[in-house]
Amino acid sequence: MKRFKRIASLALALTLLVAVSLTTTISAEAKSSKTTAAASTGVVIGGVLIQGADVVIATSGAVASEDGVYHLIASDANQVAPAGIEVAQAAAASGATFTVPLGKDTANSMLFKKFTVCVLKGGALTAASNSMYITNPEACATAAPARMDFGKKGILPALEKEIADLNQPADLGVKQVNLNIPLSKINSLAGYDYSVRKYNSLGMQVNVIILADVNTPVEYISPYAYDGLGAHNYYGLNGSTSEGLAALASAASYLAKHYSGIGNGQVDNFIIGNEVNAWWLWNYMNCGSNDVFMNEYTNAFRVMYNGIKSENANANVYCCIDHQWAKAEASYYISGKEFVTKFNNIIKSQGNVDWRLAVHPYNAPLYAPCAWQTGKNVSHNQSTPYVTIANIDVLTDFMCTADMLSPTGAVRSVKCSETGYTSVDGENLQAASLVYAYLVVENNQYIDGLVISREMDHIGDIAQGMVSGITNVDGSHKMGYDFYKNAADPNYIAQASAAAGVDLTTLITPR
């Protein structure tokens, strides 16, 4: 969805842990937090885990309570303890453990709550620990379908019937496709059901991007977006109100269950929002500060993550950034590096989970024809302003750092969920770029997908110079179609290298 971004940006610029043992182990993220209440009071929640029909909350450390009791408060994502409901008590002593009924699918569900130990101080309840969510929602999942991880090559398919009926993704050897589902369509999924089942039947994994468009019911949309409704592409999700969070949790749970392979098809990957760091154009929330923005998005992501994983244990859940890395293009962007760092810090401080990262590594500038080019704006170091397919190793190297690892110590996978190359400067350069992108991704073990946007040119894109389809609007094939189809073939690699004027295999940075 990058294609309109540069023009819109120019116009704007011109006018403006899981614990190893619940009773003895303190999670690394809880121990490292410098800002939690536990740092000053001595109580640390080290694990919040589903065990059977219950949630077990393990703590360490001790602090005095006027009534000799620890009060366990369950809060919504937008609340700060002691706001919430008291769900359990224990004697105020080191190593206290609480057990609370999970209550999934009931009015008393704990699935989306965060837990805090409070004590009585000066006659009032006061937070005495860090706050933590359930970190293993998959333990109560209703399904765990085998993932369709059959390959990295992907495409945004044309859904127009005359093109879709050609089943060209199968001819291309594609193993992943994207479908965008606005929450305005949550009650009318029949068309999506058809597409998901169809692509599954062709041996393809489906990635769903969950979006809030202008027609989305207001309860799903962040109050920070209300002043811009109708003026932006997509809107931030509601992390501010308990009603909105409940709506998001319900929608995420419903979509994951609906597409868990029980008759409507199977979705393996859910991406929460589109280029969310580009808050003005693609995830509008006028929060006033990056920190408020990050908390709003992370609140929404957390409840949707728990909703999805509680229905499909094997689904992957991604946040999504654009290609700006160490430098934000303007005041209406958060740099990708800052976004991922802050997102990770918030998630870890409240209970680490296995989130993944989707990125749109378009060229910089967007309309540049050659995917392999580097320079002052695209370099192989962490200060690079942009991450494109040519230096995607910068992003995956960052994800390999200790702070960014998953709860199990694994590197979180990265999905190049949208990128494309214009044919305006010649179909040969587009074809060479497609081959190069394929080679880069196949040689990077941390990337789990490459989704080319798009199968067929779009009239709106053409008007703005971003002609990235691998077929023309009449369905006829461009050179890039055969090159993407045969991107692993040495003969096509040689032809692509000839078009690029350089041996593309020498430009690969394996990871």
N, C-alpha and C positions, 0 to 999 in steps of 0.2 A: 504494500500500500504506500510505498515510498514515492510513486511516480508523480503525484501532484505536489509533493512536499516542497521541492526546491522553489517552484514558482510561487507557491503560497508563502513560503518563508521570505522570499525576496520582497513580496508585496508588503508583508508585515514589517520587514526591516525598514522599508521606505516610509511607511506611515507610522510608525512607532519608535539436645543430645539425648540420645536414649541411654539410660543407666544400665551398666552390666548387671548389677544387683540392686534391686529396688531399695533394699534396706541398708546397704553399706556404701554404694558408689554415688558420688556426686558428679553430675554431668560436667564435661569440660566447659560448655558454654556458660553454665551457672557459676562455675568457679572463676571464670575470666571476666565476668561482668563487673564493671567498675561503678555502675550507676544504680544497681538494684538496691532495694531496701535491705536485702540480706547483707550487703557490704557493711552496713552500720549496725545492724541488729543481731546478726549471727545465725539467723535461720535461712537455710537454703533448700529450695525444692530441687531435688536432683533427678527426678523422673516422674512423669505422668503417663502411665501405660494402661492400655486396656488389657485386662486379664479375665477371660471368659465374659461374664455378664457385668463385670464391674470395672471401675477405674480405680487404680491404686496409685496413690500419691505418696512418694517417699521423701523424707526430709532428713537433714542433718543440722547440727548446731542447736542452740537453745537461747531463749530470751524470756525474761519475766513477763507474766501476764497477771494483772490485778486479781483475776478470778481463778488463776492457776490453770487456765484452759487455752488451748490453741483453737481458734475458730477458722475453719476452712471456708473461704468465700469463692464462689463460682461466678465469674463476671463475663459479660459479653465483650467482644473484641474492642468496642468503643468505650468501655467503662474502665475506671481505675479503682481498685479495691481501696476502701471497703465497700464501694458500690457493687451491687450484685446480690446474690442470695447465699445465705449460710447453708452449707450442705453436709457438714460433718464437724465433729469436735474430737479433740484428743487432749490428754493431760499435757501440760506445758513441760516438755522434757526433751532432751536430745534424742534424735532418731525417731521421732514420731512418724507414724504411718497412718494414712487415711484410706478407707475403702468406701467408694460411693457407687451406687448402681449407675450403669451407663445409660440406660433408658433410651436407647436408640429408637427413633421414630415415635417417641412419645412427647408429651408436653414438657416432661422433666428431663429431656435429653441433655447429657453432659458433653456430647460429641464436639460441640463448637465453643465450649467455655474455656476460659483460662482460670487457673486456680492460684490463690494467694493465701498464705497463712497470715491471719490477723490476731492481734492480742488486744486485751482491754487495757487502756492507758488513759488516765485522767477521766475515767468513766465512759470513754468512747472507744470503739474499735479502730485500730490503727494497723496499717499494713506492716508486717514484720518479716516479709520474705520477698524474694523475686516472684514474678508471675509466670506460669508455664501452662501451655496447652498440651493436650494429648498428642503424643508424637508417633503413635503407631495406629492411626485410624484404619489402616488396612486389616488390622486384627479382627474387625467386625464386618468385613466386606461380605456382600452377598454373592459375589462372583470373583473369579480369578482366571479369566480366559487366557490361554497361551498367546503371547504377543506375536504379532505378525512382523517381526523384525527380519524381513527378507532381503533388504538392501537399502542403500542410501539414496539412490537416484529418485527424484521426485519432480512433480510439476503441479502447478495450479491448473486444473483441467477446465476446458470450455464446457459449460453446462447447457449451451444452446443445443437443442435436440439434434439438429442436422449435423453438428460436429460431434456431440457426445456419442451419437449412435455409431460413429466410426471406431470407437474404442481405441483411439490412437495412443493413450497412455500405455496400453498393453503392448502395442506395436513398438513403442519406444523402449520397452523393457523397464518402465517405471515401476517402482515398488512402494512409493508413497505419494499421496495426494492430499491437498488442503481443502477444507470446506470451512467457510465463514458462517457462523451461526449467531446472528444478533439475538439478544434476549427478547426482542419484540416478536420473535418467531417461536418462542418456547412452547406455545400451545398449538403450533401448526407445523409439525415436523415431517409430514408425509413425504414431501419432496426430498428432504434430506435422507429419510429412511431408504428411499429408492436408490439414491446415490451411494450411500454407505454400503448397502447390500451389494450393489453392482460392483463397486471397486473391490470389496472384499472377495467377491466371487472370481475376480480377475487376479487374485493374489496380491492385492495392494493394501498397505496399511493406511489408515485414515487419520489425519491430524485435524482436529477441530479448533478453530479460533473463536473464543467466546467474546462477544462484543456488545457494547451498549450504543445503539444508534438513536437517532432523534425520535423514533417511534417506540422505543423501549419504555415500558411503564416506569413512572417516575420513582417508584420505590427502589428500583435497582440502581438508580443514578445518584452519584454523590451530590449532596447539597452544594458543594463547591462548584458544581457545573451548571447550576440552574441559571446563572446570569448569562450563559452563552448558548442555551439550547436553540438549535436551529442554525447556528453560525459556524459549527465545526463538524469534522468528519465523524468522530466517535467521542464518547464521554466516559469520564472516570466512573468506576463502580463505587457503590455506597458503602464506605467503611465508617460512616459517622453515626448512624442510627441503628438501634437494635432491630427495628422493623426491616430496615434495608438489609442488614446482615443476615437476618432470618430468610429473607427472600432470596438472597444470593446463595445461601447454604442449600435451600430447597431446590433451586434451579440447578446447581452443580450436581447435587445428589441425583436429581431426576435424569439429567443428561447422561451421567455416568452409568446409571442403572439401565436406562433406555437403550444405550449403545454398548452393553456388556456382552453382546453375542447371543442374546436370548430371543432373537427373531427380527430385530430391527437393524441388525448389523453390529459390527464391532468397531469402536473407536479406541485406539491405544494411547493417543496423545492429546492432551488438552492444553491449549495456550491461552492464558488469561490476559486478554487485551492485546492491542496492536501498537508496537513502538511506543510503549507507555511513557518512556522518558521524554518523548516529544509531546509535552503536556498540552500545548496550545492546539495542535492540529489533530493529533491521533488519540489523545486520551485527556480531553479537556477537563481540567480542574483548576480553578483559579484560587489556589490555596494560600498564596501570599508568601510561602516559604517552602524550600525543598524538603525540610524536615516534616512539615505538616503533610505535604504531598506524599512523602514516603510512608508515613504512618497510615494515611488513608488507603493507599494502594495495598500495603502489606496486610492491613486488617481484612480487606476484601479477599486478597489472595489466600490468606490462612483459612478462612472458613470455606472457601471454594476448594482448596486443597483437601481439607478434611472430608468435605462432602463427596468429592470424586473418589478418593482413596477408600472411603467407607463403603463404596458400592463396587468398585473395580480395583481389587488389590494390586493388579499389575499395570494399571495405567500410570503414565508419566505426566507430570504437571509442570508447565513451563511459565516463567515470566518472559517478557519480550521487550527487546530494545532495538533501536535503529543502529546505523553504522557510525555515529559519532562516538568517539571513545574517550580521549583524555581532555577534550575541549568541547564545551557546548557551543553550538553555532550561534546562538543568541539567547536573550534572557528568557525566552519561552521554551527552552530545552534544559534538561539535566543531562550532563555527559553520561555516556553508558557506563564508564568506569565508576563514577560517583554513584550512579543508581545501583549498580550491582553490589558495590561495597556496602552501601547503607542498607539495602534490602537484606543482604546476608547477615549483617550485624543485628538487625531487628529480629530476623527469624531465629538466629542462634540464641539471642538473649531470652527468647520466650519458648524455646524448645526446638531444637534443630530437626529438620525433616529433609527428605530427599527431593527437593525442588530441582528443576533443570532450567536451562537458559536457551531461549530462542533469540536469534539475531538476524538482522537483514543487512548482509554485507555488500550492499550496492557499491558501485564505483564512486570515487570522489574526484572530480564532480560527477554527479549522477549520470549525466549524459555522455561521459567519456566512453569510447568504444572498446577499449582494451583492458580486460580484467587483470592482466599480469603486470600492469604498470605500477611502479612505486615512485616515491618522490618525497618532498618535504611534508606533504599531508598524509602520506601513506608509507610508513616506515616500520621496520621490525624492532621497535622498542616501545615500552609502555607509555611513552609520552606522545605517541602518534595521535594526531587529531582524529583520524578516521581508521576504522577497521573495515577492510574490504576482503574479498576472497584472496587477494595477493598477500595480505599479512594477517590472515585469520589466526596464525600461530600466536600472535600477540594475545588474543583473547583466550585461546585454549591454554597458553602458558600461565596466564593469570588465574584461570580456573584450577590449575595444578598447585597453586600455592597453598600452604597449610591452612590458612584461615578460611579458604573457600571450599574445603573438602566436605563431602557428605558425612552424615553421622557414622557411617561405617568406614570412613577414611578413604572412600573412592572419589575419583574425579567426577564431578557432575558433567553429564554429557551436554553438548551444545548442538542445537539444530539450526542450520542455516535455512530458516523456514520461509524466507522470501528473498530472492535476488533475481536480477535479469539484466540483459544486455541489449542495447538498442541496435537495430540494423540500419539506422539512418546513414551511417558512415561506410556501409558495405556489409553485405551478408557474410562475406568471408571473415571479417573481423568478429562479427557476432558468433559465427560458427567456431572460430578459434577460442573465443572467450568461454563458450560452453564446454569445450573439451578441457580447457585449462581448469575451470572451476571443478569439473568432475575429478580430474586428477588430484587437485589439492585436497578435496574432501576424502577421496579414497585413500590418501596417504596420511590422514590425520585420524588416529584411533579415537580421539575424543569427540569427533563430530559424528552425530548419528543420522544426519539427513541433509540433503541439498534439494530444496524445492524451487524450481525455476518458475518465475512469473513472466509470462504465462504461456499456455498452449497456443492460443490464437490472439492476434493483435486486437486491441480494443480501440474503437473509434475515438473515445475520449483521450486515450494515451497518444494516439497519432497526432492529434491536434496540438499536443504539447511536446512533441519530439521524442517521446519515449516509446519506441516501437519495439517492444521486447518479446512479442510473440514469436514462436518458432514456426507458425503458419500465418499466412495473410488472412485478412478478414473474409476472403472468399473461400477459405479453407485450404488453398494451395500451399504446398510446402515451401518453406525457405531452405536455404542451404543448411541452416542450423538444425533443422529437423533430423536429417540423416547424420549429422555430426554428433548430436546429442545421443541419438540412438546407438551410434557406434563409437562412443567416446573412449572405450577401452581398447579399441582395435588399433594396433600399431600403425597401420596404413593411414587411418584417419588422424592419429596423433601426429604423424609426419606431415600430412597436409595442413593441419592446424598450425604446426610450427612454421611451415613455409609461409603461411598467410601472416603469421605474427612477426616473421623475420628473425626468430630466435627459437632454439630448441626448448620448447616449453617444459620438457622434463628436467632441464637444468635449473628451472626457476622454482621448483617444488621445495618446500621446507617440511620434510617429514616430521611427524610427531607420533 
